[in-house]
Every structure is written in structure tokens, then in C-alpha cells.
Amino acid sequence: MRNKIIDLITDSIKELDRETVSRILEIPPQEDMGDFAFPCFQLAKIFRKAPTIIAQEVAEKIKKQILSLRRQLWGLM
């Protein structure tokens, strides 16, 4: 699952390589926060945007793929 998420983020942010995305991707401190987190604070300087704007843009780009991946993993249609 982690590798698939890294691929999705790397595909949506062409300026970042797989190694960088892998380094930034983390497991949240609390289980109710989800399985993975991608803090965008480090990207703010690169893109000259607020981290929340970057997060929204990335989420919008990968939302459909994540839903599809969840369905595949849970055996849903």
C-alpha cells in the first residue's frame, strides 16, 4: 500500500522524485488520523504556496485513484 501511495503522489507532483516522497510520507501519530500522512510543510518553499494549498491540490489529483485503490483492497465494486 505504501508503495502505491508513493507512486500516486510522485505521479501527481512531477517536481518530486520517488525517494523524496518516500522520505516525506509517514504514519500519523494517532490511528484515527488515517494510515498515512504526507506533510506538505517542506514543499511550501519549493512551490511558494501554503502547505494547506499544496495538500488540497495533491488530494484533488489523487482522490479518484485512492478511492479505486481502497475498493480493490477491500474487494468492493
N, C-alpha and C positions, 0 to 999 in steps of 0.2 A: 504494500500500500504506500509506504513512504516513497519508494522509487517512482511510482506512478504520479504522486503529487509533485515530486521534484520535476518530473517531465512536463507536467501541465504548467507549472509556474515558469519553467525555462522556456517553453514554447510561447507563453504569453508575454514574457519580458525578454525581448531579444538581446538587450544590453547585458544580461546576466548569464554567466555560464553555469553549468550543472554543479560544479564544485562550490561556487558561491551560494547558490540556492540551498544546497545540501547543508552548508555551514550555518545558514540563517534559520532554516526550518528547525523547529523544536517541538518538544512535547510540553503542553501547558502545565503549570504547577498544580492546577485543580482539574479533576476529571470532568466536572460539569462544564468546563471551558472548551471541550472538544478533544479530538485525538491529536491534532497537530496545530501549530501556530506558526505564522510567518510574520514576525515583527518587521515593520517597514521603516523603523527609525533610521537604520543605516542607509536606506535608499533615499532619504529626504535630500541629502546634499547632492547626490548623483542626479536626481531628476528635478531638483529645485521645486519640490512640491511638499505639502504637508503629508506626514505619514498616513493620516486618515484618508486623504485623497488617493494616494498610491494604493492603499489597501482596497478601497472601493473599486478602483479601476481593475486591479488584478482579480478581485472577486467576481466582477461582472464578466471578465474574459473567460474565467474557468468554471463559472457556475453550472452550465449545462453539462460539461464533462464530469464534474464532481457528482452531480445527480445521477448521471449514467453509470459512473463507477460504483456508487452506492447500490444501485439496483442490481448490478452484476454481482457484487459481493454478497448481497442478501438474497439473491435469487428471485428478485422481483421483476415484473414487467411493467 
